Amino acid sequence: MKIPRIIYSNWRLNLISWFFKVGGFTFFPWIVLREHYRDDPRYAERNKITTNHESIHIEQQKEMLVLPFYIWYLIEWFFRLFLPGNAYRNISFEREAYANQLNINYINSRKFWAFLKYL
């Protein structure tokens, strides 16, 4: 697995944290994480898990050639707003990433377009 490019930046994350505070996001080819993930040893495990979660999104974006990923993500989020449950957590990309974020070796065994299993 290639190590992703990680940026630690609270102000970038605060720009997108309108409804709830996010710990990280992926904007291909970068992963942006909260600064305390890097600076505070109490967050070492959370940093590893979040980095793995966001690395799954990097793989999803690569296989969809980046722009279609964002279009699909927004369309799916919009439709899930009208369904029961949390729209964000029920997006297929997020379901795959959350289901496998604790498996550090997941990316090495991940099948092409694996997110479809989570639709």
C-alpha positions in Angstrom: 0.0 0.0 0.0 1.3 3.4 -1.0 1.3 5.9 1.9 -1.1 8.7 1.2 -0.2 12.4 1.3 -1.4 13.6 4.7 -2.0 17.3 5.6 -2.8 18.2 9.2 -5.0 21.3 9.1 -7.8 22.3 11.4 -8.9 25.4 9.4 -9.4 23.2 6.2 -11.5 20.8 8.2 -13.5 23.6 9.8 -14.4 24.9 6.3 -16.4 21.7 5.7 -17.7 21.1 9.2 -21.0 22.8 8.9 -23.3 20.3 10.5 -20.8 18.2 12.6 -17.1 18.3 13.3 -15.2 16.0 11.0 -11.8 14.4 12.0 -10.7 14.1 8.4 -11.6 14.1 4.7 -10.1 13.0 1.4 -9.5 15.3 -1.5 -7.5 13.2 -4.0 -4.6 12.8 -3.6 -4.5 14.3 -0.1 -5.9 13.2 3.2 -6.6 16.1 5.6 -6.7 15.3 9.3 -7.1 17.3 12.5 -3.8 18.7 13.9 -4.1 17.0 17.2 -4.0 13.6 15.4 -0.4 14.4 14.6 0.6 16.3 17.8 -1.1 14.4 20.6 0.1 10.9 21.4 -3.4 10.2 22.9 -4.7 10.3 19.3 -2.2 7.9 17.8 -4.7 5.0 17.4 -7.4 7.4 16.1 -4.9 8.8 13.6 -4.2 5.3 12.3 -7.8 4.4 12.0 -8.8 7.7 10.3 -5.9 7.5 7.9 -7.0 3.9 7.0 -10.6 5.1 6.5 -9.6 8.0 4.3 -7.1 5.7 2.4 -10.1 3.6 1.4 -11.6 6.7 -0.1 -8.4 7.4 -2.0 -8.7 3.9 -3.5 -12.4 4.5 -4.4 -11.5 7.8 -6.0 -8.7 6.3 -8.0 -10.9 3.5 -9.4 -13.6 6.0 -10.4 -11.2 8.5 -11.9 -11.8 11.1 -9.1 -14.5 13.4 -10.5 -17.2 10.8 -10.9 -16.6 9.7 -7.3 -17.6 13.2 -6.1 -20.6 13.4 -8.4 -21.8 9.9 -7.3 -21.1 10.8 -3.6 -23.2 13.9 -3.8 -26.1 12.3 -5.7 -26.2 9.3 -3.3 -26.1 11.6 -0.3 -28.9 13.7 -1.7 -31.2 10.6 -2.3 -30.3 9.2 1.1 -31.5 12.4 2.8 -35.1 11.2 2.0 -34.5 7.7 3.5 -34.5 6.7 7.1 -31.2 6.9 8.9 -28.1 9.0 8.6 -27.6 10.1 5.0 -23.8 10.4 5.4 -23.3 7.1 7.2 -25.4 5.3 4.6 -23.5 6.4 1.5 -22.0 3.3 0.0 -18.5 4.8 0.0 -18.8 5.6 3.7 -20.3 2.2 4.6 -17.4 0.4 3.0 -14.8 2.7 4.7 -16.4 2.4 8.2 -16.9 -1.4 7.9 -13.2 -1.8 7.1 -11.4 1.0 8.8 -10.1 -1.2 11.6 -8.6 -3.7 9.1 -5.2 -2.1 8.3 -4.6 -4.6 5.5 -8.0 -4.1 3.8 -6.7 -2.0 0.9 -4.3 -4.8 0.0 -7.1 -7.3 -0.4 -9.9 -4.9 -1.6 -11.7 -5.9 -4.7 -12.2 -3.4 -7.6 -15.4 -1.3 -7.0 -16.0 -3.0 -3.6 -18.2 -0.2 -2.5 -21.0 -1.6 -4.8 -21.5 -4.3 -2.2 -22.6 -1.6 0.3 -25.2 0.1 -1.9 
